[in-house]
């Protein structure tokens, strides 16, 4: 790998990781911030804020992790640093 390609790969990897981490932080904190508004309704017998914090947020985080992995794998292949 050339130095310019390696630099670009590291920059894109860093951007992808930071974007994913920032998104996960927002998704993780958002139900806490609006819990008072959401708890007026119930889903499956749980207040909506609790339901989001216990069920929906972990699922969204799991999906985000899989999306990060897929995009990172594509980035690695594009810069010829993937291990087959």
N, C-alpha and C positions, 0 to 999 in steps of 0.2 A: 504494500500500500504506500502510495506517495504521501509526503508530509501534508500537502494541501488537502488531500482526500481524508487523511486521518484527522486533521483539524476540523474539517467540515463534519465528519462523522461524530466527533466528540461534541461539537457545538449542537448538532441536531439531537443527539442523545440527551444532552443536558436539557435542551428546550422541551423535549418530549417528557422527560422525567419531571421537570418542574411544573409543566402544565397538568400532568396527571396528578401530581401531589397537591397542587393548588385546588384542582377540581374535587379531589377526595376530601380535602379539608373543608371546603364549602359545603359539600354534601353531608359531611359528618356533623357540622356545627349547625346547619340550617334548622333541623327539627328542634333543637334545643332553643333556638332564638324565637321561633314562632310556636312553641309548644302551647302556650296559653290560648292562642287563637285556634289551634288545631284540636285541642282536647274537648271542644264542645260537641264533636261528633264521634261516633264509635264505629269501628270496623272489627268484625269478628269478636265483639265484646270488649275490645280494648279501645281506650281513647286514641284518636287518630295520631297524635304526637308520639305516643308510646308505640303504636303499631309501626310508624315510620322508623323510629329509632331502633326497634328490635327486629323488624322483618325487612322493610324496604331498603334502608340504608346499607346494611351488609350485602344485600343482593346487588345494589347499584355499585358498591365498591368492588365486588367480585367481578362484575362485568367490566368495570374500568381496568382492573388488573389484567384480565384476559385481552382487552383491547390494546393496552400498553404492550403486552408481550407480543401480540401479532404485529403491531406497528414497528416495534424494535427489531423483530425478526426480519421484516421487510427492509428496514433501514440497514441492517447488517448485510443482507444479501446485496443490496444496491451498492454498498461500499466494499464488497468482497471481503468481509471479515467474519462471515458466518462459518460455523462448524457444521459439517454435514454428518 
